Amino acid sequence: MEPDKRPQEPTPEESPLLENKETFRPASRSTRIKAWIGVAAMILLTIGYFYVFYSGQIINW
């Protein structure tokens, strides 16, 4: 039986995530609120464009 030829996973000391873990800071509350407002705006715009397109109202413009 052949041994596995998969690459070995790096040890925790060699992990690149270890360096960034110390500098990681979660986003502030206002930044998260602005991001969710942006997501909601994009969803509403997309729904609006699809509604106008599929309802045929674009022909009347």
Steps between C-alpha positions, in 0.01 A plus 500: 500500500636843404521778757291812442665748267294794621693804620524529873311776674717774646562494870344776711839671527523526119140607447463843331177556694690510827663832408170668407311374802674748726415798277139401424236745622129457432329775303334777696125512546455794260700321229283190531182710484623679186585165339152359570339819366704453182394137470133594547527780242653266242226241560227763461657637181532151353138414584386834352688444175366146465145617571511774237663270246272199547177698540549662160482856636835578335324494161278792602792734572 
